[in-house]
Amino acid sequence: MTINLIFKIAAVGILVSILCQVLKHSGRDEQAFLVSLAGLILVLTWILPQIYDLFLTVQRLFAL
């Protein structure tokens, strides 16, 4: 895992939080929810391969 991934996740978090606040104050709560859900799905697609690699490493380490 590189530091670039952490920065990308932080940037998405900041962007999503700003967009959600703007949408909530304009009365579009449903769209704010969809924006936060899209941000979550985006970050999960970046994180899941890293978690998979972690499990493979642990499995090889303990030779299960």
Secondary structure, 3 states (H helix, E strand, C coil): CCHHHHHHHHHHHHHHHHHHHHHHHCCCHHHHHHHHHHHHHHHHHHHHHHHHHHHHHHHHHHCC
